[in-house]
Amino acid sequence: MTKARYRAIDLSLFAIILIVFETVIVRAATQWFPKEAWTVSAVAAVTAIVMVRWGAWACIHAVIGGIVFVLISRGGLSQYLIYGIGNLACLAVLPLLKKWGWEKLRENVLVNFLYGILMLLSMQIGRGLISLIFGTRPEIALGFITTDVISYIFTLVILWIVARLDGMLEDQRHYLKRLSEQREKEGGFQ
């Protein structure tokens, strides 16, 4: 299998995971708990994982997550733009990720948590800024952060768990190289 094909399959699987989880979460919020003043989302967690694995390809998942949220919430055109484009602000975290290296996310819980917090916060700030362009009042734009507090906990727990699974929170080019070297070693002893 080529790297491009492996990447396409991997990105597709994470997109499916994101769509399923976000659909269930948003339906629960809109149908089971419609009067609650909080939300939870899987978008930052899944996008953070994909960013470690494939870098800027994570923008696909950031946009998909925003679209799914608005679609299931039955939002309007401006909301598609707010969530779809606003979530792309997470790309601001990519240079930090490259500086830290994926290894630190696995080795250091504080770096892992900081990464998760910055991913979600950047998405929320991006949504808030885009909403201001559409004329949203600043205090309402602030709601993108204050109503999404549970998503921080969700994101941090997911990243903490995934960091403990072999190959999940690892640059996939490195992972494939490591697997190839492992196979060569094992093949050499036969």
Contacts in CASP RR format, 6 or more apart in sequence:
PFRMAT RR
TARGET T0000
AUTHOR 0000-0000-0000
METHOD contacts of the structure
MODEL  1
MTKARYRAIDLSLFAIILIVFETVIVRAATQWFPKEAWTVSAVAAVTAIV
MVRWGAWACIHAVIGGIVFVLISRGGLSQYLIYGIGNLACLAVLPLLKKW
GWEKLRENVLVNFLYGILMLLSMQIGRGLISLIFGTRPEIALGFITTDVI
SYIFTLVILWIVARLDGMLEDQRHYLKRLSEQREKEGGFQ
3 173 0 8 1.000
3 176 0 8 1.000
6 172 0 8 1.000
6 176 0 8 1.000
7 54 0 8 1.000
7 57 0 8 1.000
7 172 0 8 1.000
10 53 0 8 1.000
10 54 0 8 1.000
10 172 0 8 1.000
11 50 0 8 1.000
11 54 0 8 1.000
11 57 0 8 1.000
11 60 0 8 1.000
11 61 0 8 1.000
14 46 0 8 1.000
14 49 0 8 1.000
14 50 0 8 1.000
14 53 0 8 1.000
14 61 0 8 1.000
15 60 0 8 1.000
15 61 0 8 1.000
15 64 0 8 1.000
17 46 0 8 1.000
18 42 0 8 1.000
18 43 0 8 1.000
18 46 0 8 1.000
18 47 0 8 1.000
18 61 0 8 1.000
18 64 0 8 1.000
18 65 0 8 1.000
18 68 0 8 1.000
19 64 0 8 1.000
19 65 0 8 1.000
19 68 0 8 1.000
21 42 0 8 1.000
21 46 0 8 1.000
22 41 0 8 1.000
22 42 0 8 1.000
22 43 0 8 1.000
22 65 0 8 1.000
22 66 0 8 1.000
22 68 0 8 1.000
22 69 0 8 1.000
22 72 0 8 1.000
23 68 0 8 1.000
23 72 0 8 1.000
25 40 0 8 1.000
25 41 0 8 1.000
25 42 0 8 1.000
26 68 0 8 1.000
26 69 0 8 1.000
26 72 0 8 1.000
26 73 0 8 1.000
27 72 0 8 1.000
29 36 0 8 1.000
29 39 0 8 1.000
29 40 0 8 1.000
30 72 0 8 1.000
30 73 0 8 1.000
37 147 0 8 1.000
38 147 0 8 1.000
38 148 0 8 1.000
38 149 0 8 1.000
38 150 0 8 1.000
39 147 0 8 1.000
39 148 0 8 1.000
39 150 0 8 1.000
39 151 0 8 1.000
40 148 0 8 1.000
40 150 0 8 1.000
40 151 0 8 1.000
40 154 0 8 1.000
41 65 0 8 1.000
41 69 0 8 1.000
41 148 0 8 1.000
41 151 0 8 1.000
41 154 0 8 1.000
42 154 0 8 1.000
42 158 0 8 1.000
43 61 0 8 1.000
43 62 0 8 1.000
43 65 0 8 1.000
43 66 0 8 1.000
43 69 0 8 1.000
43 87 0 8 1.000
43 123 0 8 1.000
44 90 0 8 1.000
44 116 0 8 1.000
44 119 0 8 1.000
44 120 0 8 1.000
44 123 0 8 1.000
44 151 0 8 1.000
44 155 0 8 1.000
45 116 0 8 1.000
45 154 0 8 1.000
45 155 0 8 1.000
45 158 0 8 1.000
45 159 0 8 1.000
46 61 0 8 1.000
46 65 0 8 1.000
47 58 0 8 1.000
47 61 0 8 1.000
47 62 0 8 1.000
47 65 0 8 1.000
47 87 0 8 1.000
47 90 0 8 1.000
47 119 0 8 1.000
47 123 0 8 1.000
48 58 0 8 1.000
48 90 0 8 1.000
48 115 0 8 1.000
48 116 0 8 1.000
48 119 0 8 1.000
48 155 0 8 1.000
48 159 0 8 1.000
49 158 0 8 1.000
49 159 0 8 1.000
49 162 0 8 1.000
49 168 0 8 1.000
49 169 0 8 1.000
50 57 0 8 1.000
50 58 0 8 1.000
50 60 0 8 1.000
50 61 0 8 1.000
51 57 0 8 1.000
51 58 0 8 1.000
51 90 0 8 1.000
51 93 0 8 1.000
51 94 0 8 1.000
51 97 0 8 1.000
51 119 0 8 1.000
52 97 0 8 1.000
52 102 0 8 1.000
52 105 0 8 1.000
52 169 0 8 1.000
52 170 0 8 1.000
52 171 0 8 1.000
53 169 0 8 1.000
53 170 0 8 1.000
53 171 0 8 1.000
53 172 0 8 1.000
53 175 0 8 1.000
54 172 0 8 1.000
55 94 0 8 1.000
55 97 0 8 1.000
56 91 0 8 1.000
56 94 0 8 1.000
58 90 0 8 1.000
58 91 0 8 1.000
58 94 0 8 1.000
59 88 0 8 1.000
59 90 0 8 1.000
59 91 0 8 1.000
62 84 0 8 1.000
62 87 0 8 1.000
62 88 0 8 1.000
62 90 0 8 1.000
62 91 0 8 1.000
62 123 0 8 1.000
63 84 0 8 1.000
63 85 0 8 1.000
63 87 0 8 1.000
63 88 0 8 1.000
65 83 0 8 1.000
65 84 0 8 1.000
65 87 0 8 1.000
66 80 0 8 1.000
66 83 0 8 1.000
66 84 0 8 1.000
66 87 0 8 1.000
67 80 0 8 1.000
67 83 0 8 1.000
67 84 0 8 1.000
69 83 0 8 1.000
70 76 0 8 1.000
70 79 0 8 1.000
70 80 0 8 1.000
70 83 0 8 1.000
70 84 0 8 1.000
73 79 0 8 1.000
78 134 0 8 1.000
81 130 0 8 1.000
81 134 0 8 1.000
82 127 0 8 1.000
82 128 0 8 1.000
82 130 0 8 1.000
82 131 0 8 1.000
82 134 0 8 1.000
83 127 0 8 1.000
85 126 0 8 1.000
85 130 0 8 1.000
86 123 0 8 1.000
86 126 0 8 1.000
86 127 0 8 1.000
86 128 0 8 1.000
86 129 0 8 1.000
86 130 0 8 1.000
87 123 0 8 1.000
87 126 0 8 1.000
87 127 0 8 1.000
88 126 0 8 1.000
89 122 0 8 1.000
89 123 0 8 1.000
89 125 0 8 1.000
89 126 0 8 1.000
89 127 0 8 1.000
89 129 0 8 1.000
90 119 0 8 1.000
90 122 0 8 1.000
90 123 0 8 1.000
92 122 0 8 1.000
93 115 0 8 1.000
93 118 0 8 1.000
93 119 0 8 1.000
93 122 0 8 1.000
96 115 0 8 1.000
96 118 0 8 1.000
97 105 0 8 1.000
97 115 0 8 1.000
100 111 0 8 1.000
100 115 0 8 1.000
102 169 0 8 1.000
102 170 0 8 1.000
102 171 0 8 1.000
102 174 0 8 1.000
104 111 0 8 1.000
105 111 0 8 1.000
105 112 0 8 1.000
105 115 0 8 1.000
105 159 0 8 1.000
105 163 0 8 1.000
105 169 0 8 1.000
106 112 0 8 1.000
106 163 0 8 1.000
106 164 0 8 1.000
106 169 0 8 1.000
106 170 0 8 1.000
109 160 0 8 1.000
112 156 0 8 1.000
112 159 0 8 1.000
112 160 0 8 1.000
112 163 0 8 1.000
113 156 0 8 1.000
113 159 0 8 1.000
113 160 0 8 1.000
115 159 0 8 1.000
116 152 0 8 1.000
116 155 0 8 1.000
116 156 0 8 1.000
116 159 0 8 1.000
117 152 0 8 1.000
117 155 0 8 1.000
117 156 0 8 1.000
119 155 0 8 1.000
120 148 0 8 1.000
120 151 0 8 1.000
120 152 0 8 1.000
120 155 0 8 1.000
121 145 0 8 1.000
124 144 0 8 1.000
124 145 0 8 1.000
124 148 0 8 1.000
125 144 0 8 1.000
125 145 0 8 1.000
126 144 0 8 1.000
127 141 0 8 1.000
127 144 0 8 1.000
128 136 0 8 1.000
128 141 0 8 1.000
128 142 0 8 1.000
128 144 0 8 1.000
129 141 0 8 1.000
131 140 0 8 1.000
131 141 0 8 1.000
131 144 0 8 1.000
132 138 0 8 1.000
132 141 0 8 1.000
159 169 0 8 1.000
162 168 0 8 1.000
162 169 0 8 1.000
163 169 0 8 1.000
167 175 0 8 1.000
END
